[in-house]
Amino acid sequence: MKITIDSRTCSGHARCAATAPDVFELDDDGYAVPFDGEVPAGLEDEAHDGAMACPERAITVE
């Protein structure tokens, strides 16, 4: 499972990290950091929840 974050669309609401702190990280300005690699086993549902929490739909989980 892979996560893609459209940094041009992200507005820094930080809802992804608030919903799924084990999956999403924020930079110093509060924007989602691009995810590198595969989602760790057991965190798939959390990844989807974090993506759905984004009001801009800047996060895609595949």
CHARMM-style PDB file with segment names, atoms N, HN, CA, C and O in Angstrom:
ATOM      1  N   MET     1       0.850  -1.167   0.000  1.00  0.00      PROA
ATOM      2  CA  MET     1       0.000   0.000   0.000  1.00  0.00      PROA
ATOM      3  C   MET     1       0.900   1.235   0.000  1.00  0.00      PROA
ATOM      4  O   MET     1       1.862   1.319   0.763  1.00  0.00      PROA
ATOM      5  N   LYS     2       0.571   2.184  -0.863  1.00  0.00      PROA
ATOM      6  HN  LYS     2      -0.210   2.116  -1.483  1.00  0.00      PROA
ATOM      7  CA  LYS     2       1.389   3.385  -1.024  1.00  0.00      PROA
ATOM      8  C   LYS     2       0.532   4.627  -0.778  1.00  0.00      PROA
ATOM      9  O   LYS     2      -0.651   4.653  -1.116  1.00  0.00      PROA
ATOM     10  N   ILE     3       1.145   5.657  -0.185  1.00  0.00      PROA
ATOM     11  HN  ILE     3       2.106   5.636   0.089  1.00  0.00      PROA
ATOM     12  CA  ILE     3       0.479   6.939   0.065  1.00  0.00      PROA
ATOM     13  C   ILE     3       1.123   8.002  -0.809  1.00  0.00      PROA
ATOM     14  O   ILE     3       2.347   8.116  -0.878  1.00  0.00      PROA
ATOM     15  N   THR     4       0.270   8.779  -1.477  1.00  0.00      PROA
ATOM     16  HN  THR     4      -0.724   8.686  -1.421  1.00  0.00      PROA
ATOM     17  CA  THR     4       0.741   9.920  -2.261  1.00  0.00      PROA
ATOM     18  C   THR     4       0.094  11.172  -1.703  1.00  0.00      PROA
ATOM     19  O   THR     4      -1.117  11.208  -1.487  1.00  0.00      PROA
ATOM     20  N   ILE     5       0.909  12.214  -1.467  1.00  0.00      PROA
ATOM     21  HN  ILE     5       1.893  12.185  -1.643  1.00  0.00      PROA
ATOM     22  CA  ILE     5       0.399  13.487  -0.956  1.00  0.00      PROA
ATOM     23  C   ILE     5       0.677  14.557  -1.998  1.00  0.00      PROA
ATOM     24  O   ILE     5       1.826  14.783  -2.377  1.00  0.00      PROA
ATOM     25  N   ASP     6      -0.382  15.216  -2.459  1.00  0.00      PROA
ATOM     26  HN  ASP     6      -1.316  15.033  -2.151  1.00  0.00      PROA
ATOM     27  CA  ASP     6      -0.241  16.316  -3.416  1.00  0.00      PROA
ATOM     28  C   ASP     6       0.089  17.577  -2.620  1.00  0.00      PROA
ATOM     29  O   ASP     6      -0.799  18.207  -2.047  1.00  0.00      PROA
ATOM     30  N   SER     7       1.355  17.935  -2.590  1.00  0.00      PROA
ATOM     31  HN  SER     7       2.077  17.423  -3.056  1.00  0.00      PROA
ATOM     32  CA  SER     7       1.802  19.070  -1.766  1.00  0.00      PROA
ATOM     33  C   SER     7       1.241  20.399  -2.268  1.00  0.00      PROA
ATOM     34  O   SER     7       1.183  21.363  -1.506  1.00  0.00      PROA
ATOM     35  N   ARG     8       0.831  20.469  -3.520  1.00  0.00      PROA
ATOM     36  HN  ARG     8       0.877  19.685  -4.139  1.00  0.00      PROA
ATOM     37  CA  ARG     8       0.235  21.710  -4.042  1.00  0.00      PROA
ATOM     38  C   ARG     8      -1.184  21.899  -3.514  1.00  0.00      PROA
ATOM     39  O   ARG     8      -1.673  23.026  -3.425  1.00  0.00      PROA
ATOM     40  N   THR     9      -1.844  20.796  -3.163  1.00  0.00      PROA
ATOM     41  HN  THR     9      -1.447  19.881  -3.235  1.00  0.00      PROA
ATOM     42  CA  THR     9      -3.220  20.846  -2.700  1.00  0.00      PROA
ATOM     43  C   THR     9      -3.319  20.917  -1.175  1.00  0.00      PROA
ATOM     44  O   THR     9      -4.286  21.458  -0.640  1.00  0.00      PROA
ATOM     45  N   CYS    10      -2.330  20.375  -0.482  1.00  0.00      PROA
ATOM     46  HN  CYS    10      -1.544  19.935  -0.917  1.00  0.00      PROA
ATOM     47  CA  CYS    10      -2.332  20.357   0.981  1.00  0.00      PROA
ATOM     48  C   CYS    10      -2.361  21.789   1.517  1.00  0.00      PROA
ATOM     49  O   CYS    10      -1.554  22.630   1.122  1.00  0.00      PROA
ATOM     50  N   SER    11      -3.305  22.047   2.421  1.00  0.00      PROA
ATOM     51  HN  SER    11      -3.960  21.363   2.742  1.00  0.00      PROA
ATOM     52  CA  SER    11      -3.441  23.383   3.019  1.00  0.00      PROA
ATOM     53  C   SER    11      -2.955  23.445   4.453  1.00  0.00      PROA
ATOM     54  O   SER    11      -3.051  24.490   5.095  1.00  0.00      PROA
ATOM     55  N   GLY    12      -2.434  22.341   4.962  1.00  0.00      PROA
ATOM     56  HN  GLY    12      -2.356  21.492   4.441  1.00  0.00      PROA
ATOM     57  CA  GLY    12      -1.861  22.346   6.299  1.00  0.00      PROA
ATOM     58  C   GLY    12      -2.875  22.268   7.427  1.00  0.00      PROA
ATOM     59  O   GLY    12      -2.607  22.771   8.518  1.00  0.00      PROA
ATOM     60  N   HSD    13      -4.022  21.659   7.201  1.00  0.00      PROA
ATOM     61  HN  HSD    13      -4.240  21.251   6.314  1.00  0.00      PROA
ATOM     62  CA  HSD    13      -5.016  21.506   8.266  1.00  0.00      PROA
ATOM     63  C   HSD    13      -4.570  20.512   9.335  1.00  0.00      PROA
ATOM     64  O   HSD    13      -5.046  20.561  10.469  1.00  0.00      PROA
ATOM     65  N   ALA    14      -3.657  19.612   8.973  1.00  0.00      PROA
ATOM     66  HN  ALA    14      -3.271  19.572   8.052  1.00  0.00      PROA
ATOM     67  CA  ALA    14      -3.080  18.609   9.882  1.00  0.00      PROA
ATOM     68  C   ALA    14      -4.080  17.565  10.360  1.00  0.00      PROA
ATOM     69  O   ALA    14      -3.818  16.880  11.349  1.00  0.00      PROA
ATOM     70  N   ARG    15      -5.198  17.429   9.697  1.00  0.00      PROA
ATOM     71  HN  ARG    15      -5.411  17.986   8.894  1.00  0.00      PROA
ATOM     72  CA  ARG    15      -6.194  16.438  10.101  1.00  0.00      PROA
ATOM     73  C   ARG    15      -5.699  15.017   9.857  1.00  0.00      PROA
ATOM     74  O   ARG    15      -6.070  14.091  10.578  1.00  0.00      PROA
ATOM     75  N   CYS    16      -4.857  14.850   8.833  1.00  0.00      PROA
ATOM     76  HN  CYS    16      -4.556  15.602   8.247  1.00  0.00      PROA
ATOM     77  CA  CYS    16      -4.313  13.514   8.564  1.00  0.00      PROA
ATOM     78  C   CYS    16      -3.484  13.032   9.748  1.00  0.00      PROA
ATOM     79  O   CYS    16      -3.643  11.900  10.203  1.00  0.00      PROA
ATOM     80  N   ALA    17      -2.609  13.883  10.240  1.00  0.00      PROA
ATOM     81  HN  ALA    17      -2.480  14.803   9.871  1.00  0.00      PROA
ATOM     82  CA  ALA    17      -1.743  13.514  11.364  1.00  0.00      PROA
ATOM     83  C   ALA    17      -2.528  13.386  12.663  1.00  0.00      PROA
ATOM     84  O   ALA    17      -2.193  12.561  13.513  1.00  0.00      PROA
ATOM     85  N   ALA    18      -3.564  14.191  12.820  1.00  0.00      PROA
ATOM     86  HN  ALA    18      -3.836  14.862  12.129  1.00  0.00      PROA
ATOM     87  CA  ALA    18      -4.391  14.088  14.022  1.00  0.00      PROA
ATOM     88  C   ALA    18      -5.179  12.781  14.030  1.00  0.00      PROA
ATOM     89  O   ALA    18      -5.386  12.181  15.085  1.00  0.00      PROA
ATOM     90  N   THR    19      -5.614  12.349  12.864  1.00  0.00      PROA
ATOM     91  HN  THR    19      -5.446  12.836  12.007  1.00  0.00      PROA
ATOM     92  CA  THR    19      -6.397  11.124  12.733  1.00  0.00      PROA
ATOM     93  C   THR    19      -5.522   9.878  12.716  1.00  0.00      PROA
ATOM     94  O   THR    19      -5.894   8.840  13.263  1.00  0.00      PROA
ATOM     95  N   ALA    20      -4.356   9.989  12.082  1.00  0.00      PROA
ATOM     96  HN  ALA    20      -4.054  10.832  11.638  1.00  0.00      PROA
ATOM     97  CA  ALA    20      -3.478   8.829  11.914  1.00  0.00      PROA
ATOM     98  C   ALA    20      -2.025   9.198  12.230  1.00  0.00      PROA
ATOM     99  O   ALA    20      -1.185   9.233  11.331  1.00  0.00      PROA
ATOM    100  N   PRO    21      -1.731   9.471  13.489  1.00  0.00      PROA
ATOM    101  CA  PRO    21      -0.390   9.936  13.863  1.00  0.00      PROA
ATOM    102  C   PRO    21       0.724   8.924  13.632  1.00  0.00      PROA
ATOM    103  O   PRO    21       1.889   9.306  13.522  1.00  0.00      PROA
ATOM    104  N   ASP    22       0.386   7.648  13.558  1.00  0.00      PROA
ATOM    105  HN  ASP    22      -0.560   7.338  13.648  1.00  0.00      PROA
ATOM    106  CA  ASP    22       1.414   6.637  13.304  1.00  0.00      PROA
ATOM    107  C   ASP    22       1.769   6.528  11.831  1.00  0.00      PROA
ATOM    108  O   ASP    22       2.730   5.850  11.470  1.00  0.00      PROA
ATOM    109  N   VAL    23       0.990   7.199  10.973  1.00  0.00      PROA
ATOM    110  HN  VAL    23       0.209   7.749  11.266  1.00  0.00      PROA
ATOM    111  CA  VAL    23       1.212   7.115   9.530  1.00  0.00      PROA
ATOM    112  C   VAL    23       1.704   8.443   8.960  1.00  0.00      PROA
ATOM    113  O   VAL    23       2.642   8.468   8.163  1.00  0.00      PROA
ATOM    114  N   PHE    24       1.076   9.544   9.365  1.00  0.00      PROA
ATOM    115  HN  PHE    24       0.314   9.524  10.012  1.00  0.00      PROA
ATOM    116  CA  PHE    24       1.374  10.847   8.761  1.00  0.00      PROA
ATOM    117  C   PHE    24       2.219  11.718   9.678  1.00  0.00      PROA
ATOM    118  O   PHE    24       1.996  11.785  10.887  1.00  0.00      PROA
ATOM    119  N   GLU    25       3.186  12.377   9.074  1.00  0.00      PROA
ATOM    120  HN  GLU    25       3.367  12.323   8.092  1.00  0.00      PROA
ATOM    121  CA  GLU    25       4.038  13.335   9.780  1.00  0.00      PROA
ATOM    122  C   GLU    25       3.840  14.706   9.157  1.00  0.00      PROA
ATOM    123  O   GLU    25       3.444  14.827   7.998  1.00  0.00      PROA
ATOM    124  N   LEU    26       4.123  15.740   9.947  1.00  0.00      PROA
ATOM    125  HN  LEU    26       4.445  15.642  10.889  1.00  0.00      PROA
ATOM    126  CA  LEU    26       4.010  17.111   9.470  1.00  0.00      PROA
ATOM    127  C   LEU    26       5.378  17.774   9.470  1.00  0.00      PROA
ATOM    128  O   LEU    26       6.247  17.437  10.274  1.00  0.00      PROA
ATOM    129  N   ASP    27       5.557  18.729   8.550  1.00  0.00      PROA
ATOM    130  HN  ASP    27       4.851  19.003   7.896  1.00  0.00      PROA
ATOM    131  CA  ASP    27       6.803  19.489   8.555  1.00  0.00      PROA
ATOM    132  C   ASP    27       6.677  20.622   9.578  1.00  0.00      PROA
ATOM    133  O   ASP    27       5.665  20.717  10.273  1.00  0.00      PROA
ATOM    134  N   ASP    28       7.677  21.462   9.673  1.00  0.00      PROA
ATOM    135  HN  ASP    28       8.499  21.385   9.109  1.00  0.00      PROA
ATOM    136  CA  ASP    28       7.683  22.540  10.665  1.00  0.00      PROA
ATOM    137  C   ASP    28       6.569  23.561  10.449  1.00  0.00      PROA
ATOM    138  O   ASP    28       6.203  24.290  11.372  1.00  0.00      PROA
ATOM    139  N   ASP    29       6.026  23.612   9.224  1.00  0.00      PROA
ATOM    140  HN  ASP    29       6.323  23.020   8.475  1.00  0.00      PROA
ATOM    141  CA  ASP    29       4.958  24.552   8.910  1.00  0.00      PROA
ATOM    142  C   ASP    29       3.569  23.928   9.021  1.00  0.00      PROA
ATOM    143  O   ASP    29       2.567  24.601   8.780  1.00  0.00      PROA
ATOM    144  N   GLY    30       3.503  22.643   9.384  1.00  0.00      PROA
ATOM    145  HN  GLY    30       4.317  22.097   9.579  1.00  0.00      PROA
ATOM    146  CA  GLY    30       2.226  21.975   9.571  1.00  0.00      PROA
ATOM    147  C   GLY    30       1.670  21.287   8.346  1.00  0.00      PROA
ATOM    148  O   GLY    30       0.509  20.879   8.338  1.00  0.00      PROA
ATOM    149  N   TYR    31       2.486  21.152   7.301  1.00  0.00      PROA
ATOM    150  HN  TYR    31       3.429  21.484   7.307  1.00  0.00      PROA
ATOM    151  CA  TYR    31       2.045  20.473   6.086  1.00  0.00      PROA
ATOM    152  C   TYR    31       2.479  19.009   6.122  1.00  0.00      PROA
ATOM    153  O   TYR    31       3.514  18.672   6.696  1.00  0.00      PROA
ATOM    154  N   ALA    32       1.678  18.148   5.504  1.00  0.00      PROA
ATOM    155  HN  ALA    32       0.836  18.422   5.038  1.00  0.00      PROA
ATOM    156  CA  ALA    32       1.984  16.720   5.483  1.00  0.00      PROA
ATOM    157  C   ALA    32       3.284  16.468   4.721  1.00  0.00      PROA
ATOM    158  O   ALA    32       3.502  17.002   3.634  1.00  0.00      PROA
ATOM    159  N   VAL    33       4.134  15.648   5.318  1.00  0.00      PROA
ATOM    160  HN  VAL    33       3.957  15.214   6.202  1.00  0.00      PROA
ATOM    161  CA  VAL    33       5.404  15.274   4.714  1.00  0.00      PROA
ATOM    162  C   VAL    33       5.143  14.128   3.748  1.00  0.00      PROA
ATOM    163  O   VAL    33       4.439  13.180   4.095  1.00  0.00      PROA
ATOM    164  N   PRO    34       5.698  14.199   2.542  1.00  0.00      PROA
ATOM    165  CA  PRO    34       5.515  13.079   1.610  1.00  0.00      PROA
ATOM    166  C   PRO    34       5.948  11.767   2.247  1.00  0.00      PROA
ATOM    167  O   PRO    34       6.997  11.678   2.884  1.00  0.00      PROA
ATOM    168  N   PHE    35       5.119  10.759   2.058  1.00  0.00      PROA
ATOM    169  HN  PHE    35       4.266  10.831   1.540  1.00  0.00      PROA
ATOM    170  CA  PHE    35       5.347   9.455   2.663  1.00  0.00      PROA
ATOM    171  C   PHE    35       6.294   8.665   1.786  1.00  0.00      PROA
ATOM    172  O   PHE    35       6.096   8.574   0.574  1.00  0.00      PROA
ATOM    173  N   ASP    36       7.318   8.096   2.386  1.00  0.00      PROA
ATOM    174  HN  ASP    36       7.479   8.170   3.370  1.00  0.00      PROA
ATOM    175  CA  ASP    36       8.313   7.336   1.647  1.00  0.00      PROA
ATOM    176  C   ASP    36       8.182   5.857   1.969  1.00  0.00      PROA
ATOM    177  O   ASP    36       8.343   5.454   3.120  1.00  0.00      PROA
ATOM    178  N   GLY    37       7.894   5.054   0.969  1.00  0.00      PROA
ATOM    179  HN  GLY    37       7.763   5.382   0.033  1.00  0.00      PROA
ATOM    180  CA  GLY    37       7.815   3.617   1.185  1.00  0.00      PROA
ATOM    181  C   GLY    37       6.400   3.116   1.339  1.00  0.00      PROA
ATOM    182  O   GLY    37       5.433   3.802   1.010  1.00  0.00      PROA
ATOM    183  N   GLU    38       6.303   1.909   1.844  1.00  0.00      PROA
ATOM    184  HN  GLU    38       7.089   1.352   2.112  1.00  0.00      PROA
ATOM    185  CA  GLU    38       5.023   1.236   2.019  1.00  0.00      PROA
ATOM    186  C   GLU    38       4.455   1.506   3.411  1.00  0.00      PROA
ATOM    187  O   GLU    38       5.199   1.706   4.371  1.00  0.00      PROA
ATOM    188  N   VAL    39       3.147   1.508   3.499  1.00  0.00      PROA
ATOM    189  HN  VAL    39       2.543   1.345   2.718  1.00  0.00      PROA
ATOM    190  CA  VAL    39       2.474   1.641   4.795  1.00  0.00      PROA
ATOM    191  C   VAL    39       2.781   0.383   5.605  1.00  0.00      PROA
ATOM    192  O   VAL    39       2.593  -0.726   5.105  1.00  0.00      PROA
ATOM    193  N   PRO    40       3.244   0.531   6.832  1.00  0.00      PROA
ATOM    194  CA  PRO    40       3.545  -0.636   7.661  1.00  0.00      PROA
ATOM    195  C   PRO    40       2.312  -1.519   7.875  1.00  0.00      PROA
ATOM    196  O   PRO    40       1.187  -1.027   7.968  1.00  0.00      PROA
ATOM    197  N   ALA    41       2.545  -2.804   7.948  1.00  0.00      PROA
ATOM    198  HN  ALA    41       3.458  -3.203   7.872  1.00  0.00      PROA
ATOM    199  CA  ALA    41       1.463  -3.760   8.177  1.00  0.00      PROA
ATOM    200  C   ALA    41       0.694  -3.392   9.440  1.00  0.00      PROA
ATOM    201  O   ALA    41       1.288  -3.043  10.461  1.00  0.00      PROA
ATOM    202  N   GLY    42      -0.597  -3.471   9.363  1.00  0.00      PROA
ATOM    203  HN  GLY    42      -1.080  -3.754   8.534  1.00  0.00      PROA
ATOM    204  CA  GLY    42      -1.445  -3.165  10.506  1.00  0.00      PROA
ATOM    205  C   GLY    42      -1.908  -1.719  10.563  1.00  0.00      PROA
ATOM    206  O   GLY    42      -2.776  -1.383  11.368  1.00  0.00      PROA
ATOM    207  N   LEU    43      -1.341  -0.853   9.719  1.00  0.00      PROA
ATOM    208  HN  LEU    43      -0.635  -1.126   9.065  1.00  0.00      PROA
ATOM    209  CA  LEU    43      -1.714   0.560   9.733  1.00  0.00      PROA
ATOM    210  C   LEU    43      -2.502   0.968   8.488  1.00  0.00      PROA
ATOM    211  O   LEU    43      -2.676   2.157   8.223  1.00  0.00      PROA
ATOM    212  N   GLU    44      -2.974  -0.009   7.732  1.00  0.00      PROA
ATOM    213  HN  GLU    44      -2.832  -0.975   7.946  1.00  0.00      PROA
ATOM    214  CA  GLU    44      -3.686   0.280   6.495  1.00  0.00      PROA
ATOM    215  C   GLU    44      -4.973   1.060   6.743  1.00  0.00      PROA
ATOM    216  O   GLU    44      -5.249   2.040   6.051  1.00  0.00      PROA
ATOM    217  N   ASP    45      -5.768   0.626   7.735  1.00  0.00      PROA
ATOM    218  HN  ASP    45      -5.545  -0.170   8.297  1.00  0.00      PROA
ATOM    219  CA  ASP    45      -7.018   1.320   8.040  1.00  0.00      PROA
ATOM    220  C   ASP    45      -6.753   2.743   8.530  1.00  0.00      PROA
ATOM    221  O   ASP    45      -7.482   3.673   8.182  1.00  0.00      PROA
ATOM    222  N   GLU    46      -5.716   2.902   9.331  1.00  0.00      PROA
ATOM    223  HN  GLU    46      -5.124   2.147   9.613  1.00  0.00      PROA
ATOM    224  CA  GLU    46      -5.355   4.237   9.828  1.00  0.00      PROA
ATOM    225  C   GLU    46      -4.941   5.147   8.669  1.00  0.00      PROA
ATOM    226  O   GLU    46      -5.278   6.331   8.659  1.00  0.00      PROA
ATOM    227  N   ALA    47      -4.212   4.597   7.691  1.00  0.00      PROA
ATOM    228  HN  ALA    47      -3.938   3.635   7.699  1.00  0.00      PROA
ATOM    229  CA  ALA    47      -3.804   5.372   6.515  1.00  0.00      PROA
ATOM    230  C   ALA    47      -5.031   5.858   5.744  1.00  0.00      PROA
ATOM    231  O   ALA    47      -5.091   7.015   5.330  1.00  0.00      PROA
ATOM    232  N   HSD    48      -6.008   4.969   5.555  1.00  0.00      PROA
ATOM    233  HN  HSD    48      -5.959   4.029   5.891  1.00  0.00      PROA
ATOM    234  CA  HSD    48      -7.239   5.355   4.857  1.00  0.00      PROA
ATOM    235  C   HSD    48      -8.011   6.406   5.647  1.00  0.00      PROA
ATOM    236  O   HSD    48      -8.538   7.354   5.064  1.00  0.00      PROA
ATOM    237  N   ASP    49      -8.083   6.250   6.959  1.00  0.00      PROA
ATOM    238  HN  ASP    49      -7.655   5.480   7.432  1.00  0.00      PROA
ATOM    239  CA  ASP    49      -8.793   7.219   7.801  1.00  0.00      PROA
ATOM    240  C   ASP    49      -8.135   8.592   7.717  1.00  0.00      PROA
ATOM    241  O   ASP    49      -8.824   9.608   7.628  1.00  0.00      PROA
ATOM    242  N   GLY    50      -6.807   8.625   7.747  1.00  0.00      PROA
ATOM    243  HN  GLY    50      -6.247   7.800   7.820  1.00  0.00      PROA
ATOM    244  CA  GLY    50      -6.087   9.889   7.641  1.00  0.00      PROA
ATOM    245  C   GLY    50      -6.311  10.565   6.304  1.00  0.00      PROA
ATOM    246  O   GLY    50      -6.466  11.784   6.237  1.00  0.00      PROA
ATOM    247  N   ALA    51      -6.327   9.780   5.243  1.00  0.00      PROA
ATOM    248  HN  ALA    51      -6.201   8.789   5.297  1.00  0.00      PROA
ATOM    249  CA  ALA    51      -6.578  10.328   3.905  1.00  0.00      PROA
ATOM    250  C   ALA    51      -7.991  10.899   3.814  1.00  0.00      PROA
ATOM    251  O   ALA    51      -8.198  11.965   3.234  1.00  0.00      PROA
ATOM    252  N   MET    52      -8.957  10.192   4.386  1.00  0.00      PROA
ATOM    253  HN  MET    52      -8.788   9.326   4.857  1.00  0.00      PROA
ATOM    254  CA  MET    52     -10.345  10.664   4.347  1.00  0.00      PROA
ATOM    255  C   MET    52     -10.558  11.911   5.206  1.00  0.00      PROA
ATOM    256  O   MET    52     -11.501  12.667   4.972  1.00  0.00      PROA
ATOM    257  N   ALA    53      -9.697  12.130   6.189  1.00  0.00      PROA
ATOM    258  HN  ALA    53      -8.931  11.516   6.378  1.00  0.00      PROA
ATOM    259  CA  ALA    53      -9.817  13.307   7.053  1.00  0.00      PROA
ATOM    260  C   ALA    53      -9.358  14.586   6.355  1.00  0.00      PROA
ATOM    261  O   ALA    53      -9.655  15.684   6.825  1.00  0.00      PROA
ATOM    262  N   CYS    54      -8.646  14.459   5.251  1.00  0.00      PROA
ATOM    263  HN  CYS    54      -8.404  13.567   4.869  1.00  0.00      PROA
ATOM    264  CA  CYS    54      -8.124  15.629   4.528  1.00  0.00      PROA
ATOM    265  C   CYS    54      -9.262  16.344   3.810  1.00  0.00      PROA
ATOM    266  O   CYS    54      -9.889  15.761   2.924  1.00  0.00      PROA
ATOM    267  N   PRO    55      -9.543  17.601   4.174  1.00  0.00      PROA
ATOM    268  CA  PRO    55     -10.647  18.322   3.517  1.00  0.00      PROA
ATOM    269  C   PRO    55     -10.355  18.660   2.057  1.00  0.00      PROA
ATOM    270  O   PRO    55     -11.282  18.873   1.276  1.00  0.00      PROA
ATOM    271  N   GLU    56      -9.090  18.711   1.684  1.00  0.00      PROA
ATOM    272  HN  GLU    56      -8.337  18.538   2.319  1.00  0.00      PROA
ATOM    273  CA  GLU    56      -8.715  19.020   0.304  1.00  0.00      PROA
ATOM    274  C   GLU    56      -8.586  17.773  -0.563  1.00  0.00      PROA
ATOM    275  O   GLU    56      -8.430  17.872  -1.780  1.00  0.00      PROA
ATOM    276  N   ARG    57      -8.653  16.586   0.070  1.00  0.00      PROA
ATOM    277  HN  ARG    57      -8.780  16.506   1.059  1.00  0.00      PROA
ATOM    278  CA  ARG    57      -8.433  15.300  -0.624  1.00  0.00      PROA
ATOM    279  C   ARG    57      -7.073  15.294  -1.323  1.00  0.00      PROA
ATOM    280  O   ARG    57      -6.946  14.868  -2.471  1.00  0.00      PROA
ATOM    281  N   ALA    58      -6.066  15.775  -0.604  1.00  0.00      PROA
ATOM    282  HN  ALA    58      -6.169  16.122   0.328  1.00  0.00      PROA
ATOM    283  CA  ALA    58      -4.699  15.843  -1.125  1.00  0.00      PROA
ATOM    284  C   ALA    58      -3.955  14.533  -0.955  1.00  0.00      PROA
ATOM    285  O   ALA    58      -2.816  14.408  -1.405  1.00  0.00      PROA
ATOM    286  N   ILE    59      -4.582  13.550  -0.311  1.00  0.00      PROA
ATOM    287  HN  ILE    59      -5.507  13.651   0.054  1.00  0.00      PROA
ATOM    288  CA  ILE    59      -3.901  12.290   0.011  1.00  0.00      PROA
ATOM    289  C   ILE    59      -4.597  11.151  -0.723  1.00  0.00      PROA
ATOM    290  O   ILE    59      -5.819  11.007  -0.678  1.00  0.00      PROA
ATOM    291  N   THR    60      -3.780  10.344  -1.402  1.00  0.00      PROA
ATOM    292  HN  THR    60      -2.788  10.460  -1.438  1.00  0.00      PROA
ATOM    293  CA  THR    60      -4.276   9.153  -2.087  1.00  0.00      PROA
ATOM    294  C   THR    60      -3.605   7.938  -1.484  1.00  0.00      PROA
ATOM    295  O   THR    60      -2.384   7.913  -1.327  1.00  0.00      PROA
ATOM    296  N   VAL    61      -4.387   6.933  -1.146  1.00  0.00      PROA
ATOM    297  HN  VAL    61      -5.379   6.952  -1.274  1.00  0.00      PROA
ATOM    298  CA  VAL    61      -3.852   5.670  -0.621  1.00  0.00      PROA
ATOM    299  C   VAL    61      -4.190   4.599  -1.663  1.00  0.00      PROA
ATOM    300  O   VAL    61      -5.352   4.382  -2.008  1.00  0.00      PROA
ATOM    301  N   GLU    62      -3.142   3.942  -2.148  1.00  0.00      PROA
ATOM    302  HN  GLU    62      -2.199   4.118  -1.868  1.00  0.00      PROA
ATOM    303  CA  GLU    62      -3.323   2.912  -3.182  1.00  0.00      PROA
ATOM    304  C   GLU    62      -2.775   1.592  -2.693  1.00  0.00      PROA
ATOM    305  OT1 GLU    62      -2.830   0.596  -3.414  1.00  0.00      PROA
TER     306      GLU     62
END
